[in-house]
Amino acid sequence: MLEEALGTKFTIVTGFTGGNEIDFRAFRARSWNGIAQELTEKEAMILKVLAERPGEIVSREDLLERVWGYDVFPSTRTVDNFILRLRKRFERDPANPRHFLTVWGVGYRFMLEGES
């Protein structure tokens, strides 16, 4: 379950690997193991886009458009590299993610704890 407003302090309350907290305005987070994380603007924006659509497939192209915009359009590998960094910070086992799931050939699906 997500806290109310995505534009203000945003916390993933139930589960998301045991309680990661994310403050999109300050680009800060606390991972499941209690370690404070400083996020880049792009990392925070990717997290927000995915968190707005839990359980849905978000294409790499949609992430590129929403995070980087029309003026700058890097390759889809850029998105993949950002997801890898987010997995390292917020997954208990980044090699076997439970929350930042790859949908091969399409994009990513963000899953909350307990969803399947």
C-alpha positions in Angstrom: 0.0 0.0 0.0 1.3 3.5 -0.9 1.0 6.6 1.3 -1.3 9.3 -0.1 0.4 11.9 -2.2 3.1 11.0 -4.7 4.1 14.7 -4.9 5.0 15.0 -1.2 6.9 12.8 1.1 6.2 9.3 -0.2 6.7 6.1 1.7 6.1 2.6 0.6 4.3 1.5 3.7 3.6 -2.2 3.4 6.5 -4.4 2.6 8.4 -3.1 -0.3 11.3 -5.1 1.0 10.5 -4.5 4.6 9.9 -0.7 4.5 12.0 1.3 2.1 11.1 5.0 2.5 11.4 7.5 -0.3 11.2 11.3 -0.2 10.9 12.4 -3.8 11.3 16.1 -3.0 14.6 15.7 -1.2 15.8 12.8 -3.4 16.5 10.8 -0.3 15.5 7.3 0.7 16.1 4.7 3.4 16.5 1.2 2.2 15.2 -2.0 3.8 18.4 -2.4 5.8 18.2 1.1 7.3 20.9 2.7 5.2 20.2 6.2 4.0 20.4 6.6 0.3 20.9 9.8 -1.7 19.1 9.6 -5.0 19.9 11.4 -8.2 16.9 13.3 -9.7 16.6 10.6 -12.5 16.6 7.8 -9.9 13.8 9.5 -7.9 11.8 10.1 -11.1 12.1 6.5 -12.3 11.0 5.3 -8.8 8.0 7.7 -8.9 6.9 6.6 -12.4 7.1 3.0 -11.4 5.4 3.5 -8.0 2.5 5.3 -9.7 1.7 2.1 -11.6 2.4 -0.8 -9.2 1.9 -4.2 -10.9 1.7 -2.6 -14.4 4.3 -3.0 -17.2 6.0 0.3 -17.8 7.9 0.3 -21.1 11.5 1.6 -21.4 10.3 4.1 -23.9 7.6 5.4 -21.5 10.3 5.8 -18.8 12.6 7.6 -21.2 9.8 10.0 -22.2 8.6 10.7 -18.7 12.0 11.0 -17.0 14.2 12.4 -19.7 11.6 14.1 -21.9 11.4 14.7 -25.6 14.5 16.9 -26.0 17.0 14.4 -24.6 16.3 10.8 -25.6 19.1 8.4 -24.5 19.1 4.7 -25.4 16.9 2.2 -23.6 20.1 0.7 -22.1 20.3 3.9 -20.0 17.0 2.9 -18.3 18.4 -0.7 -17.7 21.5 0.7 -16.0 19.4 2.9 -13.7 17.2 -0.1 -12.8 20.3 -2.1 -11.9 21.4 0.7 -9.5 18.0 0.8 -7.9 18.0 -2.9 -7.4 21.3 -2.7 -5.7 20.0 -0.1 -3.3 16.5 -1.4 -2.6 16.3 -5.2 -3.3 17.4 -7.6 -0.6 18.8 -9.9 -3.4 19.5 -7.7 -6.5 20.3 -10.8 -8.6 16.8 -12.1 -7.9 14.6 -9.0 -7.7 11.1 -9.2 -6.2 10.1 -5.5 -6.8 11.9 -4.2 -9.9 11.0 -6.9 -12.4 12.2 -7.1 -16.0 9.6 -7.8 -18.6 11.9 -8.9 -21.4 11.6 -6.9 -24.6 9.2 -4.4 -23.1 10.3 -2.7 -19.8 9.7 -3.1 -16.1 7.1 -4.0 -13.6 7.2 -2.6 -10.0 5.7 -5.0 -7.5 4.8 -4.2 -3.9 5.4 -6.8 -1.2 2.8 -9.6 -1.3 1.8 -8.9 -5.0 2.5 -11.5 -7.6 
